[in-house]
């Protein structure tokens, strides 16, 4: 769980990958039902990996160890109307995200 690097790949098929810090052990961590995963955030206390999906207007998460037990939190329409979600900070049950170019933070 610790000493891992997580990143999103927005290529022809979007995915979230993981490796050790030296680049070895590279695997596709989440590879299904992703549109535009951005703003990855690790919550070690809850053992979850969170991200915003700009296309779906959701905050989603998976178990940090297995990549399973996926959850989606749909953002309310007034926030979803602000396009280009790109940053997220998650800690236990608190989320702060930032839409691109609005210079604002929103708590969910």
C-alpha atoms as a printed R data frame, in Angstrom:
    type eleno elety resid chain resno       x      y       z
1   ATOM     1    CA   UNK     A     1   0.000  0.000   0.000
2   ATOM     2    CA   UNK     A     2   2.762  2.455   0.917
3   ATOM     3    CA   UNK     A     3   5.669  3.271  -1.406
4   ATOM     4    CA   UNK     A     4   3.434  3.106  -4.452
5   ATOM     5    CA   UNK     A     5   2.914  5.573  -7.263
6   ATOM     6    CA   UNK     A     6  -0.577  5.980  -8.786
7   ATOM     7    CA   UNK     A     7  -1.375  7.847 -12.002
8   ATOM     8    CA   UNK     A     8  -4.121  8.122 -14.607
9   ATOM     9    CA   UNK     A     9  -3.583  7.502 -18.314
10  ATOM    10    CA   UNK     A    10  -6.063  9.286 -20.582
11  ATOM    11    CA   UNK     A    11  -4.995  7.487 -23.770
12  ATOM    12    CA   UNK     A    12  -7.294  5.667 -26.193
13  ATOM    13    CA   UNK     A    13  -8.498  3.591 -23.216
14  ATOM    14    CA   UNK     A    14  -8.453  5.461 -19.913
15  ATOM    15    CA   UNK     A    15  -6.992  3.661 -16.916
16  ATOM    16    CA   UNK     A    16  -5.399  4.155 -13.518
17  ATOM    17    CA   UNK     A    17  -2.026  2.484 -13.078
18  ATOM    18    CA   UNK     A    18   0.222  1.719 -10.127
19  ATOM    19    CA   UNK     A    19   3.898  0.891  -9.659
20  ATOM    20    CA   UNK     A    20   6.577  0.872  -7.016
21  ATOM    21    CA   UNK     A    21   8.437  4.153  -6.617
22  ATOM    22    CA   UNK     A    22  11.340  2.848  -8.734
23  ATOM    23    CA   UNK     A    23   8.949  2.104 -11.637
24  ATOM    24    CA   UNK     A    24   8.954 -1.671 -11.256
25  ATOM    25    CA   UNK     A    25   5.805 -3.706 -10.705
26  ATOM    26    CA   UNK     A    26   3.707 -1.590 -13.055
27  ATOM    27    CA   UNK     A    27   0.085 -2.784 -13.255
28  ATOM    28    CA   UNK     A    28  -3.275 -1.479 -14.410
29  ATOM    29    CA   UNK     A    29  -4.977 -0.809 -11.092
30  ATOM    30    CA   UNK     A    30  -8.403  0.308 -12.419
31  ATOM    31    CA   UNK     A    31  -9.062 -0.433 -16.071
32  ATOM    32    CA   UNK     A    32 -12.826 -0.605 -16.556
33  ATOM    33    CA   UNK     A    33 -15.611  1.989 -16.739
34  ATOM    34    CA   UNK     A    34 -13.360  5.054 -16.724
35  ATOM    35    CA   UNK     A    35 -13.900  8.092 -18.903
36  ATOM    36    CA   UNK     A    36 -11.594 10.888 -17.741
37  ATOM    37    CA   UNK     A    37 -10.044 10.089 -14.337
38  ATOM    38    CA   UNK     A    38  -8.129 13.063 -12.902
39  ATOM    39    CA   UNK     A    39  -6.926 14.402  -9.552
40  ATOM    40    CA   UNK     A    40  -5.977 11.148  -7.859
41  ATOM    41    CA   UNK     A    41  -5.882 11.360  -4.070
42  ATOM    42    CA   UNK     A    42  -4.746  8.677  -1.606
43  ATOM    43    CA   UNK     A    43  -6.511  8.462   1.750
44  ATOM    44    CA   UNK     A    44  -4.264  6.185   3.817
45  ATOM    45    CA   UNK     A    45  -6.510  6.433   6.891
46  ATOM    46    CA   UNK     A    46  -9.468  4.977   4.971
47  ATOM    47    CA   UNK     A    47  -7.274  2.834   2.680
48  ATOM    48    CA   UNK     A    48  -8.950  4.279  -0.441
49  ATOM    49    CA   UNK     A    49  -7.797  5.788  -3.749
50  ATOM    50    CA   UNK     A    50 -10.099  8.596  -4.951
51  ATOM    51    CA   UNK     A    51 -10.355 10.464  -8.253
52  ATOM    52    CA   UNK     A    52 -12.672 12.847 -10.068
53  ATOM    53    CA   UNK     A    53 -14.061 11.852 -13.439
54  ATOM    54    CA   UNK     A    54 -14.542 15.023 -15.436
55  ATOM    55    CA   UNK     A    55 -16.753 13.344 -18.046
56  ATOM    56    CA   UNK     A    56 -19.077 11.641 -15.561
57  ATOM    57    CA   UNK     A    57 -18.977 14.490 -12.992
58  ATOM    58    CA   UNK     A    58 -18.304 12.019 -10.199
59  ATOM    59    CA   UNK     A    59 -15.903 11.373  -7.382
60  ATOM    60    CA   UNK     A    60 -15.015  7.681  -7.369
61  ATOM    61    CA   UNK     A    61 -12.892  5.435  -5.185
62  ATOM    62    CA   UNK     A    62 -11.491  1.927  -4.829
63  ATOM    63    CA   UNK     A    63  -9.792 -0.031  -2.067
64  ATOM    64    CA   UNK     A    64  -6.143  1.031  -1.976
65  ATOM    65    CA   UNK     A    65  -4.768 -2.512  -1.696
66  ATOM    66    CA   UNK     A    66  -6.978 -4.592  -4.004
67  ATOM    67    CA   UNK     A    67  -8.403 -1.988  -6.416
68  ATOM    68    CA   UNK     A    68 -11.852 -3.434  -5.709
69  ATOM    69    CA   UNK     A    69 -14.949 -2.272  -3.832
70  ATOM    70    CA   UNK     A    70 -15.467  0.648  -6.190
71  ATOM    71    CA   UNK     A    71 -17.750  3.471  -5.117
72  ATOM    72    CA   UNK     A    72 -19.098  6.466  -7.034
73  ATOM    73    CA   UNK     A    73 -20.338  9.710  -5.524
74  ATOM    74    CA   UNK     A    74 -22.283 11.816  -8.005
75  ATOM    75    CA   UNK     A    75 -21.650 15.526  -7.691
76  ATOM    76    CA   UNK     A    76 -24.698 17.723  -7.299
77  ATOM    77    CA   UNK     A    77 -25.950 19.469 -10.468
78  ATOM    78    CA   UNK     A    78 -24.896 22.979  -9.390
79  ATOM    79    CA   UNK     A    79 -21.294 21.795  -9.006
80  ATOM    80    CA   UNK     A    80 -21.425 19.511 -12.058
81  ATOM    81    CA   UNK     A    81 -22.352 22.534 -14.177
82  ATOM    82    CA   UNK     A    82 -18.792 23.776 -13.624
83  ATOM    83    CA   UNK     A    83 -16.751 21.895 -16.248
84  ATOM    84    CA   UNK     A    84 -13.235 20.482 -16.072
85  ATOM    85    CA   UNK     A    85 -12.960 18.908 -12.644
86  ATOM    86    CA   UNK     A    86  -9.272 18.237 -12.136
87  ATOM    87    CA   UNK     A    87  -8.149 18.327  -8.498
88  ATOM    88    CA   UNK     A    88  -9.273 16.412  -5.435
89  ATOM    89    CA   UNK     A    89  -8.209 16.104  -1.826
90  ATOM    90    CA   UNK     A    90  -9.826 13.319   0.195
91  ATOM    91    CA   UNK     A    91  -9.552 12.490   3.885
92  ATOM    92    CA   UNK     A    92 -11.900  9.912   5.413
93  ATOM    93    CA   UNK     A    93 -15.350 11.360   4.629
94  ATOM    94    CA   UNK     A    94 -14.339 14.893   3.578
95  ATOM    95    CA   UNK     A    95 -13.698 15.915  -0.036
96  ATOM    96    CA   UNK     A    96 -12.485 19.155  -1.545
97  ATOM    97    CA   UNK     A    97 -12.340 19.470  -5.324
98  ATOM    98    CA   UNK     A    98 -11.435 22.237  -7.715
99  ATOM    99    CA   UNK     A    99 -12.823 22.920 -11.183
100 ATOM   100    CA   UNK     A   100 -10.307 24.129 -13.738
101 ATOM   101    CA   UNK     A   101 -10.129 27.882 -14.372
102 ATOM   102    CA   UNK     A   102 -12.554 28.823 -11.581
103 ATOM   103    CA   UNK     A   103  -9.869 29.430  -8.935
104 ATOM   104    CA   UNK     A   104 -12.271 27.948  -6.373
105 ATOM   105    CA   UNK     A   105 -12.564 25.022  -4.003
106 ATOM   106    CA   UNK     A   106 -15.765 23.112  -3.354
107 ATOM   107    CA   UNK     A   107 -16.441 20.865  -0.367
108 ATOM   108    CA   UNK     A   108 -18.603 17.787  -0.927
